[in-house]
Amino acid sequence: MIGDMPEMMVEKLKGESYYEPSISMSCMGGLVCFHNASYPRELILCEVEKGGCRWSSVRNDVVNDGTRLQRMVVTWADVGLPELQKAVQVGALKIV
């Protein structure tokens, strides 16, 4: 299957950086995530379902005008109730 990213999503992915974009991709199951490492304000998501693509974007609220992340790691994992319970027990659960 081949899907075309909508032009609006491409512009969000490029961002406002003056540098050549460094685009990264992560995927798990039917979800693919793209982000520009040099301008990580938006995550572009592609949900692959029934032979088609459904595109959306999510604003990265961790990055704002006052503070910019120098590095960002995007990863995917299946998280179930046992993992959440363990995170709560050790005090490591932080919902952003």
N, C-alpha and C positions, 0 to 999 in steps of 0.2 A: 504494500500500500504506500502511496506517495501522497503527502498533504502539503498544501501551500500555506505558509504563514501569512495571515492578513497584513496588509501594508501598515496599519496602525500599530500592530504588535511589533513589526520590524523596527519602526521608529522608536518605540519604547525600549526595545532591546539595544538599539544603538546608543540611546541616551544623548546627553549633551556634552560628552567628553570630547576633548580635542584630539585625543589619541585614537589610534586604530583599535577598534574593539577586540577584546579577547573573549570570545563566546564559549561558555562551558555548558555542558548538557549532562543531566542525570536522569535516569529512568528506573521505574519499578512498576511491574505489572503493566497496566494500561495508561500510566501517567508519565509524561515526559516534561522535564523542567529545563528551561534555558535561562541563563543569566549572563550579563556582561560583567566580568570580573573588575573592570576598571570603572564601571558606573552601575553599582548594584542596587539601584533604586527600585527596579521592577523585576519580578520573576514572571516569565512567560510560561504558561502551562498549556499542554496539549493532551487532552484526554482522548485516547484512541478507543472508539467503541463502534460496534456494528459496521466495520469497514470504513468509518469516517473519522474525522478529527473535530473536536470541539475545543476552540481556543479561548483562553482567558488570561488575565494578568492579575497579579497580586502585588500590591505596593509593599516594599520592604520598609516597615516603619522604624526599624532600628537605625536606618540611615536618615539623617535630616540635615538641614543646612548648617547647624552648629557643630555637629560631630559626624565625621565620615569614617567608616571602617577602613582600615588599611588592608585587611584580608577578610575574606568571607568564605566559609565552607558550606556547600549545599550537599545534603545527602538524604537518602530515603531509607526508611525501615518500617517493618511491620511492628507496631507497638500494641500490645494487648493489655488486659487488666493486670496480669501478673507483673509486667514491667512497670506499669504506673504505680501499683501498690508498693513495689520495691523503692521506686524513686521517692514516694511520699515518706516511707519509713526512714530513709537516710537523709531526708530534707533536701534532695537534689531536684525536686520538681519545680520548674519555673515556667509559667505559661506567659507567653508574650502576646 
